[in-house]
Amino acid sequence: MEVAVAVYAFAVPSILSLYPDLNPLFATLGFWPAALIRFALALLPLALPTFMMGATLPVLVATLVREHGDLGKRTALLYGTNTLGAVVGVLAVTFIAFNHLGVAGTNTLAASMDIAVGSIALFLIAPSHDAAETGT
């Protein structure tokens, strides 16, 4: 899921660059219909990655609980770590990355970090998880 979010993050600027070409279509609409369509168009490219990012925590919880049990402690640790990471990420992007890298550079950095996390999960963690499940 993290790798898919990263690939999508690299594609979003290209998708959004097409939006200004749609402005002439809105000239014939009233304010509220145009605003509603613009809102939907802004929401559309964010729906899939938002879903995938939101699904990572339940997948992690399900995997850890299936392997080790102890639902409460493991879920609390993952949820707390996830929340802390989100807060640190927002602060770092808002006050550091945007200022030093700009929007495009920040997007590239974030997508690259997603690829790194996804690669670690795919190539380092998943094989050991599969081996533990099969007993090999």
Secondary structure, DSSP 8 states (H G I E B T S, - for coil): -HHHHHHHHHHHHHHHHTGGGGHHHHTTS-HHHHHHHHHHHHHHHHHHHHHHHHHHHHHHHHHHHHHH--HHHHHHHHHHHHHHHHHHHHHHIIIIIHHHHHHHHHHHHHHHHHHHHHHHIIIIIHHHHHHHHHT-
